[in-house]
C-alpha cells in the first residue's frame, strides 16, 4: 500500500506479516511489552474479566458500542492506531479503511494480524514500534486512534507531538483513557492518570482543539483532539 508512507531514513523488515524496525547494524529494534508474548493469548480475557469490571468499573460491551458510534461513518480513511493490542479495531472500523497498527508487543500483533485477515480487512499493515517514535512520514494519516493506552506512555508530550507530526492538516485523534476523577477510590489503575483539564491543556499546547465526547462508561473518558494547523 503506497498510501502509508515510511520515512526515508527508516529501515524495516517484514517477518510473518509484521513489520519490524532495524537499527544501524540491520538488527531488529526490540521493545519490551507490558505483557510478555507468552501472555498475549490471555490479553482479551484479562481485559474482559479483570480490567474493565474491576479496574475501570466499566462495561466492555458498552465500550465497543461507543466506539461503533464514533466510527460508524468513517470510510476510506488512512488510519493509525497506537497500541493496537490484539486487533479489536475490527469491532468498530469499516473494512474499507486503510489501517496501520503500531504496538510494542509482537505477540499481540500476531493476534491482530489473524483477526484482521479473518474479518476481511485487505488494506492493513502492522508495525512493531513505539507510539512516541513511529516510522511514518509526516502528514500521512487522516485519523489516529489510541484506546486504553495513553496512561502507559512514558512521555505523553512526545506522544502528542508525534501524533501532530503524522496527522494530516485537520486530522483527528480519538482516544479513550481512564481518568482519576472518574475511577472508584479503591480501584488500582496502572500507569499515569491525567485529569481531564490536564489533558485538555497538553493537547491545546500542541495546536489541537480538545473535545470530550458525551459518553459515560465507568472511569473512562472518550475525547477527540482535532489538529488545527493553518
C-alpha positions in Angstrom: 0.0 0.0 0.0 1.6 3.2 -1.2 -0.5 5.5 1.0 1.1 4.5 4.3 4.4 6.3 3.8 7.5 5.4 5.7 10.3 7.9 6.5 13.2 7.6 4.1 15.7 7.2 7.0 13.9 4.2 8.4 14.8 0.6 7.6 12.3 -2.1 8.1 11.9 -5.8 7.5 8.8 -8.0 7.4 8.6 -11.2 9.4 5.5 -13.3 9.5 3.4 -10.4 8.3 4.6 -7.9 10.9 6.9 -5.0 10.0 10.0 -4.6 12.3 12.3 -1.6 12.5 16.1 -2.2 12.1 18.9 -0.4 13.8 22.1 0.9 12.1 23.5 -2.6 12.1 20.4 -4.0 10.5 19.4 -5.8 13.7 15.8 -5.8 14.9 14.9 -3.0 17.3 13.2 -4.8 20.2 10.7 -3.2 22.6 9.7 -4.6 25.9 5.9 -5.1 26.0 3.9 -4.7 29.3 2.8 -8.3 28.8 5.3 -10.8 27.6 4.5 -12.7 24.4 3.6 -15.8 26.4 0.7 -13.8 28.0 -0.6 -12.4 24.7 -3.2 -15.1 24.2 -4.8 -14.1 27.6 -4.9 -10.4 26.8 -8.6 -10.4 25.6 -9.7 -12.4 28.6 -7.7 -10.1 31.0 -9.4 -7.1 29.6 -12.9 -8.6 29.7 -12.8 -10.3 33.1 -10.4 -8.1 35.1 -9.5 -4.7 33.7 -12.9 -3.5 32.6 -15.1 -4.7 35.5 -12.5 -4.4 38.4 -10.3 -1.5 37.4 -12.4 0.7 35.2 -15.8 -0.2 36.8 -16.9 -0.2 33.2 -18.7 -2.4 30.6 -16.5 -3.7 27.7 -19.7 -4.2 25.7 -20.6 -0.6 26.2 -17.1 0.4 25.2 -17.3 -1.2 21.8 -20.9 0.2 21.3 -19.4 3.7 21.9 -16.6 3.2 19.5 -19.0 1.8 17.0 -21.0 5.1 17.2 -17.9 7.2 16.9 -16.6 5.4 13.8 -19.8 4.3 12.1 -19.4 6.8 9.2 -15.6 6.5 8.9 -14.8 5.1 5.5 -11.9 5.2 3.1 -9.7 6.9 5.5 -6.0 6.4 6.3 -6.0 5.4 10.0 -3.2 4.7 12.5 -4.0 3.0 15.8 -1.4 3.4 18.6 -1.1 0.4 20.8 -3.3 -1.8 18.5 -3.2 -4.6 21.0 -4.8 -7.9 19.8 -6.7 -6.2 17.0 -10.0 -5.2 18.5 -10.4 -2.4 15.9 -12.1 -5.0 13.8 -15.1 -4.5 16.2 -15.7 -0.8 15.2 -13.9 0.0 12.0 -15.2 -0.5 8.4 -13.1 -2.8 6.3 -12.6 -0.2 3.5 -10.3 1.9 5.6 -6.5 1.8 5.2 -5.1 0.8 8.6 -1.7 0.9 10.2 -1.4 -0.6 13.7 1.5 0.1 16.0 2.3 -1.9 19.1 5.5 -2.9 21.1 4.1 -6.4 21.6 4.9 -8.8 18.7 2.7 -11.5 20.2 -0.3 -9.1 20.3 0.4 -8.0 16.7 0.3 -11.6 15.5 -3.1 -12.0 17.1 -4.2 -8.8 15.5 -3.0 -10.0 12.1 -5.1 -13.1 12.4 -8.2 -11.1 13.3 -7.8 -8.5 10.5 -7.5 -11.3 8.0 -10.5 -13.2 9.3 -12.7 -10.1 9.3 -11.9 -9.2 5.7 -9.5 -6.2 6.1 -7.4 -6.2 3.0 -5.7 -2.8 3.5 -3.8 -3.1 6.8 -0.2 -3.1 8.0 1.1 -3.9 11.4 4.3 -2.5 12.9 6.3 -3.4 16.0 7.2 0.1 17.0 7.0 2.7 19.8 4.0 5.0 19.6 6.1 8.0 20.6 8.5 7.5 17.7 6.8 5.9 14.7 8.4 5.1 11.3 5.9 7.1 9.3 6.3 10.2 7.2 4.7 13.5 8.4 1.2 14.3 7.2 0.2 10.7 6.5 -2.9 9.9 8.4 -6.5 11.3 8.4 -7.3 9.7 11.8 -5.4 8.4 14.8 -6.8 6.1 17.5 -5.5 5.5 21.0 -7.7 3.2 23.1 -6.9 2.5 26.7 -3.1 3.1 26.4 -2.4 6.8 26.9 -1.7 6.2 30.6 1.1 3.8 29.8 3.1 6.1 27.5 6.2 7.2 29.4 6.2 10.7 27.8 2.8 11.9 26.9 4.2 15.2 25.5 6.3 13.2 23.0 3.2 11.1 22.1 1.1 14.3 21.4 3.9 15.8 19.3 4.3 12.6 17.3 0.5 12.5 16.7 0.6 16.0 15.5 3.5 15.2 13.1 2.0 12.2 11.4 -1.6 13.5 11.1 -2.7 15.5 8.1 -3.9 19.1 8.5 -7.3 18.9 10.2 -6.6 15.3 11.2 -8.3 13.9 14.3 -7.1 11.8 17.2 -9.8 9.8 19.0 -8.9 8.5 22.4 -10.3 6.6 25.4 -8.5 6.7 28.7 -9.2 6.3 32.4 -9.1 9.5 34.4 -8.6 9.8 38.1 -11.8 11.8 38.8 -14.0 9.0 37.4 -12.3 6.0 39.0 -13.5 4.2 42.1 -11.4 5.1 45.1 -10.2 1.6 45.7 -9.5 0.7 42.1 -5.9 0.3 41.1 -5.2 1.5 37.5 -1.6 1.2 36.4 0.2 3.9 34.5 0.0 7.7 34.8 -3.5 9.1 35.1 -4.2 12.6 33.9 -7.2 14.7 34.8 -9.5 15.9 32.0 -8.3 19.5 32.4 -4.7 18.5 32.3 -5.2 16.5 29.1 -7.0 19.5 27.6 -4.1 21.8 28.3 -1.5 19.4 27.0 -3.3 18.9 23.7 -4.1 22.5 23.2 -0.4 23.4 23.7 0.3 21.3 20.6 -2.3 23.1 18.4 -5.1 20.6 18.9 -8.6 21.5 19.8 -9.8 19.2 22.6 -13.4 18.0 22.9 -14.7 15.5 25.5 -17.3 13.2 23.9 -20.6 12.7 25.6 -20.3 9.1 26.7 -20.1 7.7 30.2 -18.5 4.3 31.0 -17.0 3.9 34.4 -13.6 5.5 34.7 -13.2 6.1 31.0 -13.1 9.4 29.2 -13.7 9.5 25.5 -12.4 12.5 23.6 -11.3 13.8 20.3 -8.4 16.1 19.6 -8.6 17.9 16.2 -5.4 19.3 14.7 -5.8 22.9 13.7 -2.8 24.0 11.7 -3.3 26.6 9.0 
